[in-house]
Amino acid sequence: MDSENVIGWKTDGRAYSGWTSWRAHRDGRAVEADVALYANILDDYRRRGIDAKLELRKTVVHELGHVLGLGHSDQLGDAMIVKVRTRPEWKLPSANDLLRCRALYPDQRSAAKAASVSR
């Protein structure tokens, strides 16, 4: 990890359409992330009649979830489920994905307002 965030294309994917390498604080908030999108996998989807544009969109949302510090989910319909492509009920992103992200990054204005009210 080089303290730079990079999103780019590669052509040596073996099983996944995207991969994120990331570091996070102990509380889970992201520090740095690099995302590789594998063009050869998306090309293979296209050849097999799978909607490659939709798969790219789902892959980007999933990998950006990792960039934000989210790990994989076991909840059906989450963008952060391990095998996004195999889930027809997938949403962009799910309510659970958003809830998990908000837990990592609470709204600072709401927290400040709550603190001033409780004083």
C-alpha positions as CSV (number, residue, x, y, z in Angstrom):
1,M,0.0,0.0,0.0
2,D,1.4,3.3,-1.1
3,S,-0.9,5.9,0.5
4,E,-2.6,6.5,-2.8
5,N,-6.1,5.4,-3.8
6,V,-6.2,3.9,-7.3
7,I,-9.0,2.5,-9.4
8,G,-7.9,0.9,-12.7
9,W,-8.3,-1.8,-15.3
10,K,-6.4,-5.1,-15.5
11,T,-6.7,-8.0,-17.9
12,D,-5.4,-10.9,-15.7
13,G,-8.6,-11.6,-13.7
14,R,-9.1,-15.3,-12.9
15,A,-12.4,-15.5,-11.0
16,Y,-13.8,-12.1,-10.1
17,S,-14.7,-9.0,-12.1
18,G,-13.1,-6.7,-9.4
19,W,-10.8,-6.8,-6.5
20,T,-10.0,-4.3,-3.8
21,S,-6.9,-4.2,-1.6
22,W,-7.6,-1.9,1.4
23,R,-6.4,-0.9,4.8
24,A,-8.6,0.4,7.6
25,H,-8.4,1.9,11.0
26,R,-9.2,-0.4,13.9
27,D,-12.8,0.9,14.0
28,G,-13.2,-0.1,10.3
29,R,-13.0,3.3,8.6
30,A,-11.0,3.1,5.4
31,V,-7.5,4.5,5.2
32,E,-6.5,3.5,1.7
33,A,-7.8,1.3,-1.1
34,D,-6.8,0.2,-4.6
35,V,-9.4,-1.3,-6.9
36,A,-8.7,-3.5,-9.9
37,L,-11.5,-4.0,-12.5
38,Y,-10.9,-7.0,-14.7
39,A,-11.8,-6.3,-18.3
40,N,-11.2,-9.9,-19.3
41,I,-13.8,-11.2,-16.9
42,L,-16.3,-8.6,-18.1
43,D,-15.5,-9.6,-21.7
44,D,-16.2,-13.2,-20.8
45,Y,-19.6,-12.2,-19.4
46,R,-20.4,-10.5,-22.6
47,R,-19.5,-13.5,-24.7
48,R,-21.7,-15.7,-22.5
49,G,-24.7,-13.4,-23.0
50,I,-24.5,-11.8,-19.5
51,D,-25.2,-8.0,-19.3
52,A,-21.6,-6.8,-18.9
53,K,-22.7,-3.2,-18.3
54,L,-24.9,-4.2,-15.4
55,E,-22.1,-6.5,-14.1
56,L,-19.6,-3.6,-14.2
57,R,-22.1,-1.3,-12.4
58,K,-22.6,-4.0,-9.7
59,T,-18.9,-4.6,-9.4
60,V,-18.0,-0.9,-9.0
61,V,-20.7,-0.5,-6.3
62,H,-19.4,-3.6,-4.5
63,E,-15.7,-2.6,-4.7
64,L,-16.5,1.0,-3.6
65,G,-18.2,-0.5,-0.6
66,H,-14.8,-2.0,0.3
67,V,-13.1,1.4,-0.4
68,L,-15.5,2.8,2.3
69,G,-14.4,0.1,4.7
70,L,-17.3,-2.4,4.3
71,G,-16.5,-6.1,4.4
72,H,-18.5,-8.8,2.8
73,S,-22.1,-9.5,3.9
74,D,-24.1,-12.7,4.1
75,Q,-27.4,-10.8,3.6
76,L,-29.3,-11.6,0.3
77,G,-29.7,-8.5,-1.7
78,D,-26.7,-6.7,-0.3
79,A,-24.2,-5.2,-2.8
80,M,-21.5,-6.4,-0.4
81,I,-22.5,-10.1,-0.7
82,V,-19.5,-12.1,-1.9
83,K,-21.0,-13.3,-5.2
84,V,-22.9,-10.3,-6.4
85,R,-23.4,-11.7,-9.9
86,T,-25.3,-14.7,-8.7
87,R,-28.0,-12.7,-6.8
88,P,-30.9,-11.5,-8.9
89,E,-32.4,-9.6,-5.9
90,W,-29.3,-7.4,-5.7
91,K,-30.0,-3.7,-5.0
92,L,-27.9,-0.6,-5.5
93,P,-27.0,-0.5,-2.6
94,S,-29.3,-2.3,-0.1
95,A,-30.7,-0.7,3.1
96,N,-28.4,-3.0,5.0
97,D,-25.3,-1.8,3.0
98,L,-26.3,1.8,3.8
99,L,-26.9,1.1,7.5
100,R,-23.4,-0.6,7.8
101,C,-21.8,2.4,6.1
102,R,-23.6,4.9,8.3
103,A,-22.4,3.0,11.3
104,L,-18.8,3.5,10.2
105,Y,-19.3,7.2,9.2
106,P,-22.0,8.7,11.4
107,D,-23.4,12.1,10.4
108,Q,-21.2,14.5,12.3
109,R,-23.8,17.3,12.2
110,S,-26.4,15.0,13.9
111,A,-23.8,13.9,16.5
112,A,-22.9,17.5,17.3
113,K,-26.5,18.5,17.5
114,A,-27.3,15.6,19.9
115,A,-24.3,16.5,22.1
116,S,-25.4,20.2,22.3
117,V,-29.0,19.2,23.2
118,S,-27.9,16.8,26.0
119,R,-25.8,19.5,27.8
